[in-house]
Amino acid sequence: MQAFSTQFTLSREYLAECFDQTSPFEKKSLLKKWFPALLLLAGLALLMFTEQPKVAGSMLIGLAVLELIHLRFKRTWWLTRQMWGRSSNSEVKLSVSEEGIETQNPYTKTSLAWSDVETVIETELGFILVAKNGGRQYLSKSLFPAELVSEILAKFN
């Protein structure tokens, strides 16, 4: 594999692409979907069927509402948290070599060896490197020449 280096800015647009391209491949859990309903039912049950003070039931209903808000604004909240981070809008140096992929910005340095990559999931605008330990790293195809993208995908397919 040819050695390649580039730089890009960790901008809001890049982070939005990361979220949009990786969210269809998230692990879906039924509990996440039903959790607000369970909280609401438990809160209503506490309010209607117990003689206890109404604080616990009201808190559970409030938590259910917060969880629904979280589910509705998941993308916006994730992007906001990323933009609040000190790495936002910083320059990232990306290097690809025979050993693996390395990224470095003023605050962090990460590397992922090819031997640690379990699979590569191709998306419309990039690809997700899935490590054997379960970690995931998204990289936009716009950062690479077309032949390097083909080489990376061929290595794992």
N, C-alpha and C positions, 0 to 999 in steps of 0.2 A: 504494500500500500504506500502510495506516495505521501511524503510529508507535506503538510499544508498548515498555514497560519493565517489568521484574520483577526480583525477587531470589529466589535459592534457595540452599540450603546444599549444598555438595559432600560429601554424606554417603555412608556405605558403601552405603546402599540405592540412592541415585541412581547410584553407580558400578557397582553390581551390575546395575542395569537397563541401563546403557550397555553393559556386557560382554555380557549375555544377548541384547540386541537387535541388536548389531552382529556377534557371532561367526558367525551363519549367512551373513553376507555377506563374510566374509574371503576373501582369495584363497587357494585350496587349492593345495597343491603336493605332488606325489607324493613328492618328495625328503623332505619333512618326515615323511611317513608311513613311508617305508622307511629313513630314516636310522638309527634304532636297530638295525634288523635288519642293515644293512650294517656298522655298527660291530661288532656282535656276531660276525658272520661273519669279518670281518677279524681281530678279536682271537683267535678260535678258530683260524683258519688260522695266525696267527703262533705260537700256543702249540703247535700240533700238527705243523707242517711245517717249522719252522726250528730251527736250533741256536742262535739268538740268545738272550740272556738273556730271561727271561719277563716283564720289566717292561713292554715295549711292548704285548704282547698283553693283559696284565692291565689296563693303563690303558685300552685300547680297550673292553674288556668293562665296565669301570667307567663309562666315558663312555656306553656304551649303556644301562646301568642308570639313570644320571642323566637321560638323555634320555627314557626311558620314564616316570620319575617326573615330569619336566617336562610331558609330554603328559597324564598322568593328573590332575595337580593344576594345570592351566593357569589355570583361573578363580580358584582360591584364591590362587595365587601372584601373579597380576595384581592382584587386589584388595588383597592385602597390600602390594605395592609402591606402589599408589596411596595407601593409607592412611598409609604411611611418609612420603609426600611432604608438603612444607610447605603445599600448597594444600588438603589434606584438611580437612574440616569448616570451611572458610572460606566466607564469604558471596560469592556470585557475582552480579554485576549483569549482566543480559542486556537488550540493547536491539535492537529491530528497527526499521529505517527504510527509506526508499526506496532508500538506497544499499546496505544489507546488514545483516548481523548482527554485533553487537559484544558480547564478553564481557569482564568485568573482575573480578578479585579482587585482594586486597592484593599479590599477587606477579606477576601477569601481566595483560596486556591483549592481546586478539586481536580481529581484525576480518576478516570475510569478505564481500567485495563480491558482490552478486548477479551481476555480470558475470563473476566468477571461479568461480561455481558451474556445474559441468557438468551435474549431474543431482541429483535428490532421490529417495532410496529410502525408501518408506514402510514402517515396521514396525508391529507390533501396538500398541506403546506410544509410538512416536515416529517420528522420521525422521532419515535420515543425509544430510547435505549432502556431496556428493562434489565437491571442487574440481578445476579443470582440471589442477593440478599433482599430483593424486593423493591429496592430503590428505583426510581424512574427519573430520566433526564430527557427533556425535550430539546431538540435542535431544529431550527428552521432550515429548510432546503435553500433558502435565499442566501445563506451564509457560505455555501459550498459550490464549487463548479459541478456541473451535471455528471461528469465522469466519476468524481469522488463519491457523490451520492449513490450512483449505481454500484460502485465498488463496496461501499458500506452495506448496502441492502443485500448484495449478492453474497457477502461474507456470512450472513445469518439466515438466508432463505434457501 
